[in-house]
Amino acid sequence: MALQAGIILFVVFAILLILGMPIAISIAVSSISTLLLVVPLDISFFTSAQKMVSSLNSFSLVAIPFFVLSGIIMNNGGIAEKLVNFAMLFVGRIPGGLAHTNVLGNALFGSMSSSAIAASTAIGGVLIPQQVKAGYDRKFATAVNIASAPTGMVIPPSTAFIMYSLVASGASISSLFLGGYLVGALWALGIMVVAFIYAKKNNYKLVSRNELGSVVVVIKEAIPSIMLIVIIIGGILTGIFTAIEASAIAVAYSLLISMYYYKTVTMKDLPRMLIESVQTTGTIAFLLATSSMMSFAMAFTGIPQAISAAILGLTTNKIMVLLLVNIVLLLVGMFMDVGPAILIFTPIFLPVVTSVGVDPVHFGLFSIMNLCVGSITPPVGTGLYVGASVGEVKAEQMLKPLIPFYLAILIVLFAITYFPQIVMWLPNMAQ
């Protein structure tokens, strides 16, 4: 039964995607098709509708629209250049300083906007021309921007972690957020090491002190934006508020500084930003609802247990199990967006990894990083194509320059997979 169900589920899902059907609709149709193996059509529809409604009846979901709105406000607040100047103060005098600034800028801006595309466009659009002007190779500058763009997707506030916590029992949003800061920092550091070596080898000139501008002015302009991250992690660590409460605080804070400090957002902008946030939240909610149908269909027909048994039938060695899961998730990330992949594959692989002693929070951290890597890899990675467009380079020309960065990212990925204490000490400390 499980084999037949699995074939129907994934074949129907793949065919619909190939035909250009929206992913949420593809999930729903393939789920109902699978349920028809064991229950009549009317019961399939009734049960699926019931699961869709009940999946959205969760208090944790309140955080998603707030964090989405906060990101939209910050994205419209024109803070990219201020974050670039702030990052340059710290890394501008290091060999490859402009490249390092790009990395830090993507991490900071991406965490606020929760979008690799927004970070790549806003930060890369400012820094790639500066790097080319300073004598950097355009492909290298573009590769740095592409490789570091997804770091903000794993640095909270991140909707990916919220979605994961909804389908992974035993994984708190607060713990995922705290671990996410460490994952994002290590990812950024890996990119910066490669950039440092490349810049040293090619003797790229350092940024002059005059180019850094007035330290006082730069810090004054950037500190209010940086404080959003400080407030969120500080509030969670000290127990002043929960991660869900932090989402509402993020909206209020980002709105205040955008309207009254930077003065880049006005009351006239609010309706447009609210509509945009509703559209984004609606998309996420519909995806969550249909994914719950797929999770139910898989559980009802025994697909996760069958896959778990197949993997553990090959090996029960923890190292090999984690290697197999990582390889599959990397491949999945190459073809599927992060959100749907989390909702579909977490119920499949979570029982497998927990059976060999992996903490659900730890699995969430390395699995989401796995899927984020797919956003910058061919054949479907939108981050790769958008980043190449920002750098004014053809996407197919970027594969060779990106190889050293891919290797650095994979080293970080396997380090946090096999040495969980690297990223779990902060979540464990907060418990």
URUR-V108288 format. One record per run of one state. SS is the DSSP state (H for helix, E for strand, - for the rest). FROM is the first residue (numbers start at 1). LEN is the number of residues. If there is no record, write none. Layout:
# URUR-V108288
ss->{SS | SS}
from->{FROM | FROM}
len->{LEN | LEN}
This chain:
# URUR-V108288
ss->{- | H | - | H | - | H | - | H | - | H | - | H | - | H | - | H | - | H | - | H | - | H | - | H | - | H | - | H | - | H | - | H | - | H | - | H | - | H | - | H | - | H | - | H | -}
from->{1 | 2 | 19 | 23 | 36 | 41 | 56 | 59 | 77 | 80 | 92 | 97 | 114 | 116 | 134 | 138 | 150 | 151 | 155 | 159 | 168 | 173 | 202 | 209 | 213 | 215 | 239 | 243 | 262 | 267 | 302 | 303 | 315 | 318 | 336 | 338 | 355 | 360 | 377 | 382 | 391 | 395 | 419 | 421 | 431}
len->{1 | 17 | 4 | 13 | 5 | 15 | 3 | 18 | 3 | 12 | 5 | 17 | 2 | 18 | 4 | 12 | 1 | 4 | 4 | 9 | 5 | 29 | 7 | 4 | 2 | 24 | 4 | 19 | 5 | 35 | 1 | 12 | 3 | 18 | 2 | 17 | 5 | 17 | 5 | 9 | 4 | 24 | 2 | 10 | 1}
